[in-house]
Amino acid sequence: MSSAADQAGSPAVSIVLPVHNGARYLAGSIDSCRAQSFADWELIVVDDASTDATPEIVQQAVAKDPRIRSIRNETNLKLPASLNAGFALARGRFFSWTSDDNRYLPGAIEAMVRALESSPEIAIVYCDYEIIDARGAVVRAERLEGPEHLAYGNMIRACFLYRREVHEALGGYRTDLYTAEDYDFWLRAS
């Protein structure tokens, strides 16, 4: 699963993790990226002017793993602008983003990369996921509908991967649609 771009130093996957005062679960989210069975990724943490322990957690993660980079917004720009800032630095062929309170299962990125590489006609993949409590125990499983249901609501939620070209064609996330930026992105992508 490598390409000329990968061999030239660009990772296959760019994951953006925007965070504002997310210290409580941030280390777990970062660790879930580091624990992936697919190792050819970069993580770009965008600290959106956090005032809690987030900056220290981010610095520790960057020091532990050269695949992790970070930037900091001096003022709170909100999620869509933070996503755009992170993806402006992304070097991968495939893009995803996660939240400070999300954790990937160890094979998640690998499964999604395989799906995109085996089906060049597909631009976006997404997965079912589980809701967990503060201790990490599964509360319930979420089974997602097929893409034909997108018109009725945002069913692309916590685990997805898409081709760089999708992001470039759409020009990123609309900053005027805070709290609906992801649903708008998927609608425009469809």
Summary of the structure (lengths in Angstrom):
residues: 190
radius of gyration: 15.8
end to end distance: 26.2
largest distance: 43.3
contacts: 582
relative contact order: 0.17
helix: 37%
strand: 22%
